[in-house]
Amino acid sequence: MSDTLFSINGKIVPEAQAVVPVTDRGFLYGDGLFETLHAYGRTVFRLDEHLARMRTGFKVMGFDPAPDSKVLAKWVAEAVHAARYPEANVRLTVTRGSGARGPSVKGKLTPFAAITVTRFKRRPASHYTRGVDAVMASFRRQESSVTANLKTTAYMEQIFARREADAAGADEALLLNNAGLLCEGSASNVTLVRDGALLVPDPKLVGALPGTVQRIAAELAEELKIPVRRVGLGPWSLRECDEAFLTGSMREITPLVKVDGRAIGSGKPGPVTKRLIAAYRKLVQRECPGYRF
């Protein structure tokens, strides 16, 4: 039995019918957006925040008409409830739809929405208790790109970075931007800790995707009276910091303990990161009734 449920434009369909037209602009040009969501039980964690980020993307990309967020939320909830998985990775992909070939987007196009709900297998406990490692990607992120802060389906930079991580046997690859500032991971945001304060790469400055979990981690830190600074960081900052962690909907908050073979701080998950992991899990359990880590 398949461990993935498929929904096309709000209709749950068998895998064989979960197809994208060859005229679809997402397929042809990467003209689309996506969000990766974490469902704990039947509850999608912070769905509204993900949809808000997607709405920003629709506006920047000029989707006309833009999909209704309430409709997308309804379709996601219906798919998650139908799947009935204890925990799931949910991907919502919305493209501009099908139209004439070429870059022009003249005329009214009908957006195309695809949802997949996949049974989630949690990462090994050691990722949280011992941490993970990363490598620095060999190329730079284009921070001045008009889509730098958007989660588009044009994902080649991230794919190239992940290939380098896989080749090195690392969990993640970190990217610098053209100015040499620390940007983000191939599928994560990165945050450093120095002298008890969180150092968050400013998305507007470095060209990173504004991460939902990274923002939540910063909010939790402020509740815990941990200072938060949004700054520009260089690769040298990794050598000078005491702790680091990666964030993402599926990886949650994961300690980063080594980059390019060099230990960060003590080479073990630090106290600030541990406090944030505990606070994040408590938050999930409050907002997703019935789920337990």
Backbone as CSV, one residue per row, in Angstrom:
resi,resn,N_x,N_y,N_z,CA_x,CA_y,CA_z,C_x,C_y,C_z
1,MET,0.844,-1.190,0.000,0.000,0.000,0.000,0.883,1.244,0.000
2,SER,0.527,2.247,-0.830,1.298,3.469,-0.924,1.253,4.239,0.392
3,ASP,2.364,4.889,0.726,2.420,5.716,1.919,2.216,7.192,1.576
4,THR,1.675,7.477,0.398,1.408,8.853,-0.015,-0.005,8.974,-0.565
5,LEU,-0.699,10.012,-0.106,-2.025,10.348,-0.627,-1.871,11.553,-1.549
6,PHE,-2.660,11.580,-2.626,-2.536,12.617,-3.643,-3.845,13.395,-3.779
7,SER,-3.715,14.706,-3.921,-4.870,15.576,-4.138,-4.549,16.545,-5.263
8,ILE,-5.410,16.613,-6.268,-5.227,17.516,-7.400,-6.391,18.495,-7.434
9,ASN,-6.088,19.760,-7.269,-7.114,20.814,-7.268,-8.268,20.472,-6.329
10,GLY,-7.902,19.944,-5.163,-8.886,19.672,-4.128,-9.569,18.323,-4.219
11,LYS,-9.237,17.530,-5.213,-9.853,16.214,-5.375,-8.828,15.129,-5.087
12,ILE,-9.122,14.256,-4.149,-8.227,13.144,-3.828,-8.316,12.098,-4.927
13,VAL,-7.161,11.736,-5.469,-7.133,10.851,-6.634,-6.106,9.745,-6.435
14,PRO,-6.232,8.632,-7.178,-5.187,7.595,-7.163,-3.899,8.162,-7.750
15,GLU,-2.785,7.532,-7.420,-1.490,8.022,-7.893,-1.447,8.138,-9.411
16,ALA,-2.051,7.192,-10.115,-2.019,7.208,-11.579,-2.709,8.438,-12.159
17,GLN,-3.615,9.034,-11.404,-4.330,10.217,-11.882,-3.738,11.518,-11.342
18,ALA,-2.712,11.409,-10.536,-2.065,12.604,-9.973,-1.011,13.092,-10.956
19,VAL,-1.459,13.723,-12.017,-0.580,14.110,-13.119,-0.645,15.614,-13.356
20,VAL,0.433,16.125,-13.935,0.535,17.543,-14.279,0.510,17.670,-15.790
21,PRO,-0.300,18.560,-16.358,-0.329,18.730,-17.817,1.042,19.162,-18.346
22,VAL,1.404,18.701,-19.527,2.693,19.071,-20.107,2.731,20.551,-20.474
23,THR,1.579,21.215,-20.480,1.524,22.649,-20.755,1.611,23.492,-19.487
24,ASP,1.723,22.843,-18.341,1.743,23.567,-17.069,3.029,24.374,-16.938
25,ARG,2.917,25.613,-16.522,4.073,26.507,-16.440,5.015,26.132,-15.289
26,GLY,4.490,25.481,-14.267,5.375,24.994,-13.229,6.301,23.918,-13.767
27,PHE,5.751,23.036,-14.594,6.530,21.970,-15.211,7.509,22.539,-16.242
28,LEU,7.053,23.496,-17.039,7.877,24.015,-18.131,8.922,25.022,-17.665
29,TYR,8.562,25.874,-16.695,9.439,27.001,-16.363,9.738,27.165,-14.867
30,GLY,9.227,26.280,-14.036,9.393,26.479,-12.601,8.566,27.649,-12.104
31,ASP,7.466,27.934,-12.804,6.613,29.082,-12.505,5.578,28.684,-11.456
32,GLY,6.054,28.495,-10.241,5.156,28.059,-9.183,5.804,28.209,-7.826
33,LEU,5.027,27.950,-6.797,5.471,28.038,-5.408,5.107,26.751,-4.681
34,PHE,5.798,26.475,-3.597,5.412,25.319,-2.791,5.699,25.583,-1.327
35,GLU,5.041,24.835,-0.483,5.271,24.852,0.957,5.355,23.416,1.441
36,THR,6.298,23.161,2.331,6.396,21.868,2.985,5.847,22.020,4.398
37,LEU,4.863,21.217,4.729,4.137,21.343,5.983,4.297,20.074,6.810
38,HIS,4.250,20.235,8.117,4.374,19.094,9.020,3.033,18.870,9.701
39,ALA,2.446,17.709,9.490,1.188,17.347,10.144,1.495,16.438,11.321
40,TYR,1.130,16.900,12.497,1.275,16.103,13.712,-0.112,15.558,14.042
41,GLY,-0.289,14.248,13.838,-1.639,13.704,13.920,-2.453,14.272,12.770
42,ARG,-3.629,14.821,13.045,-4.473,15.392,11.988,-4.332,16.911,11.906
43,THR,-3.364,17.473,12.621,-3.209,18.921,12.659,-1.952,19.345,11.906
44,VAL,-2.108,20.265,10.962,-0.954,20.817,10.255,-0.417,21.981,11.073
45,PHE,0.826,21.880,11.468,1.428,22.881,12.343,1.647,24.194,11.594
46,ARG,1.069,25.265,12.135,1.233,26.627,11.627,0.886,26.740,10.133
47,LEU,-0.198,26.122,9.728,-0.624,26.183,8.332,-0.829,27.627,7.884
48,ASP,-1.438,28.454,8.728,-1.720,29.840,8.347,-0.441,30.601,8.004
49,GLU,0.638,30.334,8.740,1.890,31.042,8.479,2.492,30.621,7.140
50,HIS,2.382,29.346,6.821,2.878,28.883,5.526,2.057,29.493,4.388
51,LEU,0.755,29.560,4.565,-0.089,30.138,3.522,0.151,31.634,3.377
52,ALA,0.475,32.309,4.475,0.800,33.733,4.395,2.067,33.946,3.567
53,ARG,3.064,33.077,3.767,4.287,33.182,2.965,3.987,32.907,1.497
54,MET,3.100,31.963,1.238,2.722,31.661,-0.134,1.968,32.834,-0.766
55,ARG,1.115,33.496,0.008,0.392,34.661,-0.516,1.366,35.762,-0.931
56,THR,2.417,35.947,-0.140,3.440,36.920,-0.505,4.060,36.545,-1.847
57,GLY,4.320,35.250,-2.018,4.879,34.777,-3.284,3.941,35.016,-4.453
58,PHE,2.644,34.762,-4.255,1.670,35.010,-5.324,1.700,36.478,-5.748
59,LYS,1.808,37.369,-4.765,1.801,38.802,-5.051,3.050,39.203,-5.824
60,VAL,4.223,38.738,-5.357,5.474,39.087,-6.026,5.497,38.536,-7.446
61,MET,4.994,37.313,-7.619,5.032,36.674,-8.927,3.872,37.091,-9.828
62,GLY,2.935,37.859,-9.283,1.846,38.373,-10.099,0.831,37.337,-10.514
63,PHE,0.532,36.381,-9.630,-0.518,35.400,-9.940,-1.857,36.129,-10.028
64,ASP,-2.524,36.008,-11.165,-3.806,36.670,-11.369,-4.731,35.750,-12.166
65,PRO,-5.682,35.109,-11.465,-6.017,35.324,-10.059,-5.096,34.528,-9.133
66,ALA,-4.963,35.024,-7.911,-4.220,34.279,-6.897,-5.176,33.308,-6.220
67,PRO,-4.736,32.096,-5.938,-5.598,31.123,-5.255,-6.061,31.650,-3.898
68,ASP,-7.247,31.265,-3.516,-7.817,31.654,-2.228,-7.171,30.815,-1.121
69,SER,-6.562,31.482,-0.137,-5.883,30.765,0.946,-6.843,29.882,1.736
70,LYS,-8.085,30.340,1.894,-9.061,29.535,2.631,-9.366,28.238,1.895
71,VAL,-9.424,28.314,0.582,-9.666,27.104,-0.218,-8.470,26.166,-0.113
72,LEU,-7.256,26.711,-0.223,-6.051,25.874,-0.112,-5.986,25.211,1.262
73,ALA,-6.321,25.964,2.315,-6.307,25.402,3.670,-7.311,24.262,3.783
74,LYS,-8.468,24.439,3.181,-9.505,23.394,3.208,-9.018,22.143,2.492
75,TRP,-8.397,22.315,1.347,-7.911,21.161,0.597,-6.810,20.429,1.364
76,VAL,-5.913,21.186,1.992,-4.839,20.560,2.780,-5.435,19.780,3.947
77,ALA,-6.372,20.386,4.675,-6.980,19.716,5.830,-7.712,18.449,5.409
78,GLU,-8.435,18.505,4.293,-9.164,17.328,3.813,-8.198,16.205,3.451
79,ALA,-7.085,16.547,2.821,-6.109,15.523,2.431,-5.462,14.890,3.658
80,VAL,-5.102,15.712,4.656,-4.475,15.191,5.870,-5.431,14.280,6.622
81,HIS,-6.694,14.680,6.721,-7.682,13.852,7.422,-7.927,12.546,6.669
82,ALA,-7.942,12.609,5.347,-8.173,11.395,4.561,-7.007,10.424,4.674
83,ALA,-5.788,10.952,4.781,-4.605,10.079,4.874,-4.554,9.332,6.197
84,ARG,-4.954,9.995,7.289,-5.028,9.367,8.604,-3.671,8.853,9.098
85,TYR,-2.585,9.537,8.724,-1.267,9.118,9.192,-1.007,9.706,10.584
86,PRO,-0.288,8.998,11.436,0.054,9.542,12.762,0.883,10.818,12.656
87,GLU,1.679,10.905,11.603,2.527,12.069,11.354,2.814,12.089,9.860
88,ALA,2.842,13.289,9.271,2.965,13.325,7.813,3.769,14.523,7.337
89,ASN,4.419,14.309,6.198,5.057,15.363,5.420,4.049,15.770,4.349
90,VAL,3.640,17.033,4.380,2.638,17.523,3.446,3.291,18.545,2.523
91,ARG,3.165,18.342,1.236,3.676,19.331,0.285,2.510,19.908,-0.503
92,LEU,2.414,21.228,-0.462,1.428,21.972,-1.244,2.180,22.701,-2.351
93,THR,1.864,22.370,-3.593,2.490,22.996,-4.750,1.417,23.708,-5.566
94,VAL,1.655,24.965,-5.878,0.710,25.733,-6.699,1.481,26.371,-7.847
95,THR,1.076,26.075,-9.085,1.694,26.688,-10.248,0.740,27.716,-10.858
96,ARG,1.262,28.507,-11.790,0.428,29.504,-12.447,-0.621,28.858,-13.352
97,GLY,-0.384,27.603,-13.701,-1.327,26.887,-14.554,-0.814,26.760,-15.973
98,SER,-1.673,26.359,-16.865,-1.305,26.150,-18.266,-1.602,27.392,-19.096
99,GLY,-0.753,27.630,-20.066,-0.950,28.771,-20.947,-0.074,28.647,-22.166
100,ALA,-0.004,29.732,-22.932,0.813,29.725,-24.140,2.284,29.550,-23.775
101,ARG,3.050,28.971,-24.676,4.470,28.775,-24.426,5.194,30.103,-24.423
102,GLY,6.316,30.142,-23.702,7.111,31.354,-23.626,6.970,32.040,-22.289
103,PRO,7.794,33.069,-22.037,7.793,33.717,-20.726,6.586,34.601,-20.452
104,SER,5.860,35.015,-21.468,4.729,35.918,-21.255,3.638,35.249,-20.421
105,VAL,3.051,36.031,-19.524,1.944,35.520,-18.703,0.680,36.334,-18.968
106,LYS,0.547,36.852,-20.166,-0.654,37.603,-20.531,-1.883,36.701,-20.485
107,GLY,-3.003,37.298,-20.131,-4.244,36.535,-20.098,-4.493,35.943,-18.727
108,LYS,-5.690,35.435,-18.540,-6.091,34.835,-17.279,-5.770,33.343,-17.296
109,LEU,-4.906,32.937,-16.391,-4.558,31.520,-16.273,-5.175,30.966,-15.004
110,THR,-5.502,29.694,-15.007,-6.089,29.045,-13.843,-5.005,28.301,-13.075
111,PRO,-4.704,28.722,-11.853,-3.650,28.049,-11.078,-3.958,26.559,-10.884
112,PHE,-2.880,25.805,-10.772,-2.962,24.356,-10.599,-2.390,24.027,-9.222
113,ALA,-3.124,23.243,-8.426,-2.685,22.917,-7.065,-2.568,21.410,-6.883
114,ALA,-1.443,20.992,-6.371,-1.220,19.577,-6.070,-0.792,19.450,-4.614
115,ILE,-1.360,18.467,-3.928,-1.014,18.207,-2.528,-0.614,16.745,-2.400
116,THR,0.506,16.516,-1.742,0.879,15.141,-1.386,0.991,15.059,0.129
117,VAL,0.474,13.981,0.674,0.562,13.719,2.113,1.278,12.381,2.270
118,THR,2.481,12.417,2.803,3.320,11.217,2.899,3.554,10.852,4.362
119,ARG,3.375,9.580,4.678,3.643,9.115,6.040,5.064,9.512,6.430
120,PHE,5.208,10.148,7.578,6.503,10.687,7.984,7.245,9.716,8.882
121,LYS,8.506,9.514,8.549,9.391,8.718,9.391,10.364,9.682,10.066
122,ARG,10.297,9.755,11.384,11.118,10.717,12.109,12.614,10.431,11.956
123,ARG,13.381,11.477,11.998,14.830,11.356,11.938,15.339,10.597,13.166
124,PRO,16.512,10.007,13.073,17.058,9.311,14.242,17.189,10.256,15.433
125,ALA,16.982,9.741,16.621,17.095,10.559,17.835,18.480,11.174,17.957
126,SER,19.484,10.512,17.399,20.856,11.019,17.495,21.025,12.368,16.800
127,HIS,20.179,12.666,15.811,20.267,13.965,15.136,20.033,15.106,16.116
128,TYR,19.217,14.839,17.138,18.888,15.866,18.123,19.789,15.798,19.356
129,THR,20.232,14.602,19.695,21.055,14.454,20.898,22.547,14.628,20.616
130,ARG,22.973,14.303,19.394,24.391,14.430,19.046,24.652,15.477,17.967
131,GLY,23.612,15.812,17.202,23.751,16.825,16.175,24.130,16.265,14.818
132,VAL,24.161,17.151,13.820,24.474,16.767,12.448,25.602,17.657,11.925
133,ASP,26.130,17.274,10.753,27.206,18.052,10.157,26.777,18.587,8.800
134,ALA,27.541,19.554,8.299,27.249,20.180,7.013,28.550,20.498,6.296
135,VAL,28.433,20.809,5.026,29.558,21.303,4.234,29.160,22.656,3.652
136,MET,30.149,23.448,3.274,29.881,24.696,2.578,29.804,24.407,1.090
137,ALA,28.739,24.847,0.452,28.593,24.638,-0.989,29.693,25.393,-1.733
138,SER,30.066,24.889,-2.903,31.174,25.462,-3.664,30.773,26.679,-4.489
139,PHE,29.485,27.007,-4.523,29.006,28.127,-5.330,28.212,29.087,-4.452
140,ARG,27.884,30.251,-4.978,27.226,31.304,-4.212,25.742,31.420,-4.564
141,ARG,24.967,31.819,-3.576,23.543,32.079,-3.747,23.346,33.474,-4.325
142,GLN,22.398,33.599,-5.245,22.140,34.884,-5.890,21.158,35.699,-5.050
143,GLU,21.682,36.451,-4.081,20.818,37.147,-3.133,20.036,38.293,-3.762
144,SER,20.465,38.782,-4.927,19.777,39.893,-5.571,18.659,39.431,-6.510
145,SER,18.500,38.125,-6.649,17.442,37.599,-7.512,16.075,38.023,-7.012
146,VAL,15.157,38.307,-7.927,13.809,38.726,-7.554,13.074,37.634,-6.792
147,THR,13.506,36.384,-6.925,12.846,35.274,-6.238,13.652,34.752,-5.049
148,ALA,14.682,35.484,-4.632,15.582,34.978,-3.578,14.846,34.663,-2.289
149,ASN,13.822,35.438,-1.940,13.109,35.236,-0.676,11.831,34.418,-0.844
150,LEU,11.661,33.784,-2.010,10.451,33.018,-2.288,10.767,31.527,-2.343
151,LYS,9.749,30.717,-2.039,9.915,29.261,-2.098,9.322,28.786,-3.426
152,THR,10.097,28.963,-4.488,9.593,28.630,-5.816,9.939,27.190,-6.186
153,THR,9.287,26.724,-7.251,9.558,25.368,-7.725,10.822,25.307,-8.583
154,ALA,11.447,26.454,-8.843,12.744,26.483,-9.527,13.810,26.273,-8.455
155,TYR,14.294,25.058,-8.329,15.025,24.640,-7.127,16.437,24.138,-7.428
156,MET,17.021,24.566,-8.562,18.284,23.975,-8.974,19.448,24.327,-8.049
157,GLU,19.493,25.542,-7.503,20.587,25.876,-6.583,20.595,24.929,-5.393
158,GLN,19.407,24.655,-4.853,19.303,23.759,-3.702,19.687,22.328,-4.084
159,ILE,19.319,21.922,-5.280,19.661,20.571,-5.743,21.172,20.427,-5.888
160,PHE,21.823,21.419,-6.481,23.282,21.370,-6.613,23.940,21.312,-5.232
161,ALA,23.436,22.102,-4.305,24.018,22.114,-2.957,23.843,20.764,-2.274
162,ARG,22.657,20.191,-2.395,22.417,18.900,-1.747,23.269,17.797,-2.367
163,ARG,23.536,17.874,-3.657,24.423,16.897,-4.292,25.794,16.933,-3.638
164,GLU,26.272,18.129,-3.332,27.585,18.251,-2.698,27.553,17.694,-1.280
165,ALA,26.456,17.929,-0.563,26.329,17.365,0.787,26.304,15.846,0.730
166,ASP,25.520,15.304,-0.197,25.425,13.850,-0.327,26.784,13.240,-0.677
167,ALA,27.513,13.902,-1.570,28.824,13.381,-1.981,29.805,13.367,-0.819
168,ALA,29.626,14.311,0.113,30.523,14.403,1.271,30.025,13.591,2.459
169,GLY,28.848,12.978,2.322,28.283,12.221,3.433,27.788,13.104,4.559
170,ALA,27.447,14.350,4.219,26.977,15.311,5.219,25.454,15.391,5.200
171,ASP,24.893,15.924,6.276,23.441,16.039,6.389,22.904,17.234,5.619
172,GLU,23.715,18.283,5.429,23.241,19.500,4.794,24.397,20.234,4.136
173,ALA,24.068,21.122,3.215,25.053,22.021,2.609,24.610,23.449,2.879
174,LEU,25.537,24.283,3.321,25.255,25.692,3.589,25.727,26.533,2.414
175,LEU,24.979,27.605,2.140,25.316,28.469,1.023,25.674,29.866,1.498
176,LEU,26.709,30.436,0.885,27.019,31.849,1.036,26.377,32.591,-0.134
177,ASN,26.110,33.889,0.051,25.616,34.664,-1.074,26.783,35.328,-1.796
178,ASN,26.483,36.143,-2.803,27.551,36.744,-3.603,28.418,37.711,-2.801
179,ALA,27.871,38.218,-1.705,28.643,39.116,-0.849,29.485,38.345,0.166
180,GLY,29.389,37.016,0.128,30.160,36.200,1.061,29.512,36.029,2.410
181,LEU,28.210,36.360,2.511,27.505,36.223,3.782,26.790,34.880,3.869
182,LEU,26.714,34.351,5.064,26.031,33.087,5.307,24.548,33.263,5.011
183,CYS,24.013,32.389,4.162,22.644,32.563,3.685,21.698,31.541,4.312
184,GLU,21.762,30.304,3.865,20.851,29.259,4.324,21.384,27.907,3.890
185,GLY,20.661,26.847,4.240,21.006,25.521,3.780,20.221,25.162,2.530
186,SER,20.504,23.995,1.969,19.787,23.581,0.756,18.307,23.368,1.029
187,ALA,17.964,22.972,2.260,16.559,22.779,2.629,16.367,23.122,4.101
188,SER,17.013,24.187,4.530,16.923,24.583,5.937,17.391,26.015,6.087
189,ASN,17.085,26.594,7.225,17.692,27.858,7.633,18.731,27.555,8.705
190,VAL,19.715,28.435,8.834,20.771,28.231,9.819,20.797,29.416,10.782
191,THR,20.967,29.114,12.061,21.043,30.121,13.114,22.249,29.806,13.995
192,LEU,22.984,30.838,14.387,24.143,30.660,15.248,23.835,31.182,16.651
193,VAL,24.616,30.732,17.609,24.507,31.198,18.994,25.891,31.630,19.447
194,ARG,25.974,32.876,19.942,27.259,33.357,20.458,27.005,34.194,21.703
195,ASP,27.740,33.893,22.742,27.599,34.611,24.019,26.145,34.629,24.490
196,GLY,25.455,33.497,24.299,24.092,33.354,24.791,23.023,34.008,23.952
197,ALA,23.381,34.585,22.802,22.398,35.259,21.943,22.257,34.532,20.609
198,LEU,21.048,34.569,20.047,20.804,34.014,18.725,21.246,35.015,17.665
199,LEU,21.985,34.541,16.682,22.399,35.350,15.540,21.701,34.781,14.310
200,VAL,20.718,35.523,13.810,19.885,35.060,12.705,20.253,35.822,11.433
201,PRO,20.671,35.128,10.363,20.931,35.841,9.113,19.663,36.564,8.640
202,ASP,19.739,37.876,8.478,18.590,38.675,8.070,18.206,38.319,6.633
203,PRO,17.005,37.741,6.410,16.630,37.314,5.052,16.719,38.427,4.010
204,LYS,16.328,39.642,4.384,16.363,40.753,3.428,17.781,41.125,3.063
205,LEU,18.701,40.940,3.984,20.100,41.289,3.746,20.827,40.212,2.960
206,VAL,20.582,38.937,3.299,21.388,37.848,2.722,20.690,37.108,1.590
207,GLY,19.376,37.353,1.380,18.676,36.682,0.296,18.182,35.297,0.635
208,ALA,17.940,35.041,1.914,17.456,33.720,2.339,15.935,33.687,2.353
209,LEU,15.387,32.481,2.311,13.960,32.310,2.500,13.619,32.614,3.951
210,PRO,12.625,33.468,4.213,12.211,33.688,5.605,11.600,32.405,6.169
211,GLY,12.342,31.710,7.001,11.931,30.388,7.474,10.875,30.463,8.555
212,THR,9.832,29.665,8.411,8.763,29.635,9.407,9.281,29.129,10.753
213,VAL,10.000,28.015,10.744,10.493,27.454,12.013,11.605,28.322,12.587
214,GLN,12.417,28.924,11.737,13.446,29.835,12.240,12.809,31.013,12.973
215,ARG,11.718,31.536,12.424,11.021,32.642,13.082,10.413,32.185,14.413
216,ILE,9.837,30.982,14.429,9.269,30.457,15.670,10.363,30.275,16.709
217,ALA,11.521,29.772,16.292,12.640,29.589,17.224,13.058,30.928,17.831
218,ALA,13.068,31.972,17.010,13.426,33.295,17.515,12.383,33.802,18.509
219,GLU,11.109,33.546,18.207,10.041,33.957,19.128,10.148,33.216,20.457
220,LEU,10.447,31.922,20.387,10.614,31.140,21.616,11.815,31.640,22.415
221,ALA,12.885,31.995,21.701,14.076,32.511,22.382,13.733,33.781,23.150
222,GLU,12.973,34.662,22.526,12.607,35.913,23.201,11.759,35.626,24.436
223,GLU,10.874,34.625,24.340,10.082,34.248,25.518,10.962,33.723,26.640
224,LEU,12.073,33.087,26.263,13.010,32.533,27.241,14.074,33.551,27.669
225,LYS,13.884,34.802,27.243,14.811,35.889,27.582,16.188,35.689,26.960
226,ILE,16.209,35.016,25.813,17.447,34.842,25.056,17.483,35.939,23.986
227,PRO,18.504,36.780,23.962,18.565,37.862,22.967,18.586,37.310,21.536
228,VAL,17.948,38.035,20.631,17.912,37.654,19.219,18.408,38.827,18.394
229,ARG,19.399,38.592,17.546,19.942,39.637,16.681,19.874,39.169,15.235
230,ARG,19.283,40.002,14.386,19.186,39.702,12.952,20.283,40.473,12.242
231,VAL,21.246,39.745,11.716,22.502,40.352,11.262,22.986,39.680,9.979
232,GLY,24.090,40.199,9.463,24.820,39.536,8.398,25.981,38.772,9.003
233,LEU,26.161,37.527,8.592,27.206,36.665,9.157,28.085,36.135,8.033
234,GLY,29.367,36.068,8.296,30.290,35.497,7.330,30.627,34.061,7.686
235,PRO,31.356,33.357,6.819,31.747,31.976,7.140,32.614,31.907,8.389
236,TRP,33.331,32.992,8.681,34.153,33.029,9.898,33.292,32.965,11.159
237,SER,32.024,33.390,11.030,31.126,33.373,12.188,30.909,31.954,12.694
238,LEU,31.004,30.983,11.798,30.848,29.584,12.202,31.992,29.151,13.113
239,ARG,33.159,29.749,12.910,34.312,29.396,13.748,34.275,30.131,15.085
240,GLU,33.572,31.250,15.122,33.560,32.078,16.326,32.361,31.822,17.230
241,CYS,31.346,31.096,16.713,30.128,30.912,17.510,30.276,29.754,18.498
242,ASP,29.368,29.711,19.446,29.378,28.668,20.471,28.492,27.484,20.093
243,GLU,27.419,27.771,19.349,26.464,26.746,18.939,25.887,27.141,17.586
244,ALA,25.243,26.180,16.940,24.499,26.459,15.717,23.389,25.422,15.582
245,PHE,22.343,25.806,14.892,21.287,24.822,14.612,20.622,25.122,13.277
246,LEU,20.041,24.072,12.721,19.289,24.156,11.472,17.806,24.078,11.793
247,THR,16.993,24.735,10.995,15.549,24.690,11.194,14.841,24.406,9.883
248,GLY,13.690,23.753,9.997,12.840,23.455,8.853,11.616,22.720,9.348
249,SER,10.577,22.716,8.559,9.323,22.108,9.008,9.488,20.642,9.367
250,MET,10.279,19.906,8.610,10.418,18.484,8.860,11.587,18.173,9.794
251,ARG,12.654,18.959,9.737,13.783,18.711,10.648,13.577,19.420,11.982
252,GLU,12.577,20.335,12.067,12.291,21.086,13.292,13.528,21.902,13.685
253,ILE,14.029,21.734,14.901,15.269,22.400,15.322,16.319,21.318,15.545
254,THR,17.347,21.320,14.708,18.367,20.273,14.744,19.733,20.883,15.014
255,PRO,20.443,20.427,16.052,21.770,20.982,16.332,22.735,20.733,15.175
256,LEU,23.483,21.763,14.813,24.545,21.659,13.816,25.866,21.718,14.569
257,VAL,26.658,20.659,14.504,27.850,20.574,15.359,29.164,20.574,14.591
258,LYS,29.093,20.493,13.262,30.340,20.438,12.502,30.082,20.939,11.077
259,VAL,31.002,21.744,10.551,30.934,22.220,9.164,32.291,22.022,8.513
260,ASP,32.308,21.323,7.386,33.554,21.016,6.673,34.573,20.347,7.584
261,GLY,34.085,19.489,8.476,34.973,18.751,9.361,35.437,19.515,10.575
262,ARG,35.094,20.787,10.691,35.519,21.609,11.822,34.375,21.703,12.834
263,ALA,34.664,21.404,14.103,33.633,21.430,15.130,33.163,22.849,15.393
264,ILE,31.874,22.980,15.661,31.309,24.245,16.109,31.252,24.216,17.628
265,GLY,31.874,25.199,18.267,31.920,25.215,19.726,32.556,23.946,20.268
266,SER,31.826,23.266,21.133,32.332,22.040,21.751,32.189,20.826,20.843
267,GLY,31.506,21.009,19.714,31.239,19.878,18.829,30.045,19.052,19.278
268,LYS,29.304,19.590,20.262,28.112,18.909,20.774,26.948,19.915,20.823
269,PRO,25.709,19.432,20.843,24.578,20.351,20.987,24.734,21.199,22.238
270,GLY,24.536,22.509,22.087,24.740,23.415,23.204,23.489,23.664,24.024
271,PRO,23.625,24.316,25.171,22.495,24.513,26.078,21.372,25.362,25.502
272,VAL,21.694,26.389,24.732,20.638,27.229,24.148,19.829,26.420,23.137
273,THR,20.527,25.672,22.298,19.838,24.843,21.313,18.942,23.821,22.000
274,LYS,19.424,23.207,23.053,18.621,22.217,23.775,17.363,22.843,24.363
275,ARG,17.494,24.042,24.913,16.317,24.732,25.473,15.290,25.018,24.386
276,LEU,15.766,25.406,23.221,14.842,25.732,22.130,14.163,24.483,21.572
277,ILE,14.895,23.370,21.512,14.282,22.110,21.075,13.149,21.732,22.021
278,ALA,13.401,21.820,23.318,12.379,21.476,24.307,11.183,22.413,24.205
279,ALA,11.444,23.716,24.030,10.351,24.690,23.935,9.538,24.477,22.664
280,TYR,10.223,24.146,21.583,9.528,23.912,20.318,8.604,22.697,20.426
281,ARG,9.089,21.648,21.042,8.267,20.441,21.179,7.057,20.691,22.078
282,LYS,7.230,21.474,23.102,6.086,21.822,23.954,5.062,22.631,23.164
283,LEU,5.539,23.527,22.312,4.644,24.336,21.491,3.852,23.460,20.530
284,VAL,4.523,22.524,19.883,3.838,21.613,18.963,2.752,20.836,19.699
285,GLN,3.078,20.339,20.875,2.109,19.544,21.630,0.926,20.388,22.089
286,ARG,1.148,21.672,22.359,0.034,22.556,22.726,-0.888,22.808,21.533
287,GLU,-0.283,22.982,20.361,-1.073,23.376,19.187,-1.588,22.185,18.388
288,CYS,-1.058,21.000,18.644,-1.485,19.803,17.907,-1.985,18.782,18.938
289,PRO,-3.242,18.901,19.364,-3.776,18.048,20.430,-3.604,16.557,20.144
290,GLY,-3.169,15.851,21.184,-3.039,14.400,21.079,-1.686,13.930,20.603
291,TYR,-0.851,14.835,20.031,0.451,14.389,19.540,1.454,14.404,20.690
292,ARG,2.301,13.378,20.722,3.375,13.292,21.698,4.667,12.852,21.024
293,PHE,5.741,13.503,21.371,7.052,13.143,20.798,7.547,11.839,21.446
